[in-house]
């Protein structure tokens, strides 16, 4: 019975979400047409759609999306990988954790967006200045979630595995990391937005292509339709990456129930 009701509930939720989005867009559109909303400041969904269509015809969307996705994915993979490795090392060794975790807490307090001009100064207007901007945002999100996930593992379980003859590497591989996978994927899904923010902010400071560049160009032209169009594209990109991570999480955690 449960297998039959779950798809129906999922489709019902999806239908309600689509209805809410459609209602919001219609209210926005009618508000502009009725003169209740100033189109100069908020544009209109129809005009935003026209702007995105024009970008598509000129080939801007594919180029900009490719550039921004490349920066975002590199930042997500590098930042996530570094964060997971650091968390595993510091969580498995209490001395290393006691020494270095306070420094990471200190570095995490720095507004990393303010470092973007430095990254551009160091790496120039290249791919890597955007990637590094994304990495420094992603790294701390993934690190602290993974670190807490490993620390949250039941000590009794670890002790039992060690009694059975497991070495430190075996404990890490078969107990600590699998137990922290839920935390890791949760942090990665949150880090997608941070990685995109890092890439887009760096594009604001200097780029010849990318969704962030397209938004900045639209702002300079006082084109609110272009700004909202760029924001819409960014939301779609985050949704696609998040959906992929959600599917990957379900595949890797087949032994553990995952919320839809």
C-alpha positions in Angstrom: 0.0 0.0 0.0 2.8 2.4 0.8 4.4 1.9 -2.6 1.2 2.9 -4.3 0.5 6.0 -2.2 4.0 7.5 -2.5 3.9 8.3 -6.2 0.4 9.8 -5.9 1.6 12.0 -3.0 4.7 13.0 -5.0 2.6 14.0 -8.0 0.2 15.9 -5.8 3.0 17.8 -4.2 4.5 18.6 -7.7 1.1 19.8 -8.9 0.7 22.1 -5.9 4.2 23.5 -6.5 3.5 24.2 -10.1 0.2 25.8 -9.2 1.8 28.1 -6.7 4.5 29.2 -9.2 1.9 29.7 -11.9 -0.3 31.8 -9.6 2.6 33.9 -8.5 3.7 34.6 -12.1 0.1 35.4 -13.2 -0.3 37.8 -10.2 3.0 39.4 -11.2 2.0 39.7 -14.8 -1.5 41.1 -14.1 0.0 43.5 -11.5 2.3 45.0 -14.1 -0.5 45.2 -16.8 -2.9 46.8 -14.2 -0.3 49.4 -13.3 0.1 48.2 -9.7 3.7 47.1 -10.3 6.3 49.4 -11.9 7.8 47.5 -14.9 10.9 49.6 -14.7 11.8 48.1 -11.4 10.3 44.7 -11.6 9.7 44.1 -15.3 7.1 41.4 -16.2 7.3 37.6 -16.6 6.3 38.0 -20.3 9.1 40.5 -20.9 11.6 38.4 -19.0 10.6 35.4 -21.2 11.2 37.6 -24.3 14.6 38.6 -23.1 15.6 35.0 -22.4 14.4 34.1 -25.8 16.5 36.8 -27.4 19.5 35.5 -25.5 18.8 32.0 -26.8 18.6 33.2 -30.4 21.9 35.0 -30.2 23.6 32.0 -28.6 24.3 33.8 -25.3 22.6 31.3 -23.0 24.6 28.2 -24.0 27.9 30.1 -23.8 27.1 31.8 -20.5 25.7 28.7 -18.9 28.7 26.6 -20.0 31.1 29.2 -18.5 29.3 29.5 -15.2 28.6 25.8 -14.8 32.3 25.1 -15.5 33.3 27.5 -12.7 30.6 26.3 -10.4 31.3 22.6 -10.8 35.0 23.0 -10.4 34.5 25.0 -7.3 32.0 22.5 -5.9 34.2 19.5 -6.6 37.5 21.1 -5.4 35.9 22.8 -2.4 33.9 19.8 -1.4 36.8 17.4 -1.8 39.2 19.6 0.2 36.5 20.0 2.9 35.8 16.3 3.2 39.5 15.4 3.3 40.2 18.0 6.0 37.2 16.9 8.0 38.2 13.2 7.9 41.8 14.0 9.0 40.8 16.3 11.8 37.9 14.3 13.1 39.9 11.1 13.2 42.8 12.6 15.1 41.8 14.5 18.2 45.2 16.3 18.4 45.0 17.6 14.9 41.4 18.6 15.5 42.2 20.4 18.7 45.0 22.3 16.9 43.5 23.2 13.5 39.7 23.4 13.9 39.9 26.7 15.8 41.9 28.2 12.9 39.2 27.0 10.5 36.5 28.6 12.7 38.5 31.8 12.6 38.9 31.7 8.8 35.2 30.9 8.4 34.4 34.2 10.1 36.0 36.2 7.2 33.5 37.5 4.6 35.0 35.5 1.7 33.2 37.6 -0.9 35.5 40.5 0.0 38.5 38.3 -1.0 37.3 38.1 -4.6 39.4 41.2 -5.7 42.5 39.5 -4.3 41.8 36.3 -6.2 41.4 38.3 -9.4 44.7 40.1 -8.6 46.5 36.8 -8.1 44.9 34.7 -10.9 43.8 37.4 -13.3 40.5 37.4 -15.2 40.8 33.7 -15.7 38.7 30.6 -14.9 40.8 30.0 -11.8 39.9 33.3 -10.1 36.2 32.3 -10.3 36.9 28.7 -9.2 38.9 29.8 -6.2 36.2 32.2 -5.2 33.7 29.3 -5.3 36.1 27.0 -3.4 36.5 29.2 -0.4 32.7 29.4 0.0 32.1 25.7 -0.5 35.1 24.4 1.6 33.8 25.5 5.0 30.2 24.5 4.5 31.3 20.9 3.6 34.0 20.7 6.2 31.9 21.6 9.2 29.0 19.4 8.2 31.3 16.4 7.5 33.3 17.0 10.7 30.1 17.1 12.8 28.8 14.0 11.0 31.9 12.0 11.8 31.9 13.2 15.4 28.3 12.2 15.7 29.0 8.6 15.0 28.2 6.3 18.0 31.5 5.7 19.8 30.2 2.2 20.8 29.9 1.2 17.2 33.5 2.4 16.6 34.7 0.5 19.6 33.0 -2.7 18.5 34.5 -2.5 15.1 38.0 -2.0 16.6 37.5 -5.0 18.9 36.8 -7.1 15.8 40.3 -6.2 14.6 39.6 -3.3 12.3 42.4 -0.8 11.8 42.1 3.0 11.8 41.7 3.1 8.0 39.1 0.3 8.1 37.1 2.2 10.7 37.2 5.3 8.6 36.3 3.6 5.4 33.6 1.2 6.6 32.1 3.1 9.6 32.8 6.8 9.9 32.5 7.9 6.3 29.4 5.8 5.5 27.8 7.1 8.7 28.6 10.7 7.7 27.4 10.4 4.1 24.0 11.9 4.9 25.7 15.0 6.4 28.1 15.2 3.4 25.4 15.1 0.8 23.3 17.6 2.8 26.2 20.0 2.9 26.9 19.5 -0.8 23.4 20.3 -1.7 23.7 23.5 0.3 27.1 24.2 -1.1 25.8 24.3 -4.7 24.3 27.7 -4.1 27.5 28.9 -2.4 29.6 27.7 -5.3 27.4 29.5 -7.8 27.6 32.7 -5.7 31.3 32.6 -5.7 31.5 32.1 -9.4 28.9 34.8 -10.2 30.4 37.4 -7.8 33.8 36.9 -9.5 32.2 37.3 -12.9 30.8 40.6 -11.7 34.3 41.9 -11.1 35.6 40.8 -14.5 34.5 38.4 -17.1 33.6 38.3 -20.8 31.0 35.6 -20.5 28.9 33.9 -17.9 25.5 34.3 -16.3 27.0 36.7 -13.7 28.5 38.8 -16.5 25.1 38.8 -18.3 23.3 40.0 -15.1 26.0 42.7 -14.5 25.7 43.9 -18.1 21.9 44.1 -17.8 22.3 46.1 -14.6 24.6 48.5 -16.4 21.9 49.0 -19.1 19.1 49.4 -16.4 17.5 46.3 -18.0 15.5 44.7 -15.2 14.2 42.0 -17.5 17.8 40.9 -18.1 18.6 40.9 -14.4 15.5 38.7 -13.6 16.2 36.6 -16.6 19.8 35.9 -15.4 18.5 35.1 -11.9 16.0 32.7 -13.3 18.7 30.9 -15.2 20.8 30.6 -12.0 17.9 29.1 -10.2 17.4 26.5 -12.9 21.1 25.6 -12.8 21.0 25.1 -9.0 17.8 23.0 -9.3 19.5 20.7 -11.9 22.7 20.2 -9.8 20.7 19.7 -6.7 18.5 17.1 -8.4 21.6 15.2 -9.6 23.0 15.2 -6.1 19.7 14.0 -4.7 19.6 11.1 -7.1 23.3 10.2 -6.4 22.5 10.3 -2.6 19.6 7.9 -3.1 21.8 5.5 -5.1 24.7 5.5 -2.6 22.5 5.4 0.5 20.1 2.6 -0.6 20.4 1.2 2.9 19.1 4.3 4.4 15.7 6.1 3.8 16.0 9.4 2.1 13.4 12.1 2.2 12.1 13.2 -1.3 
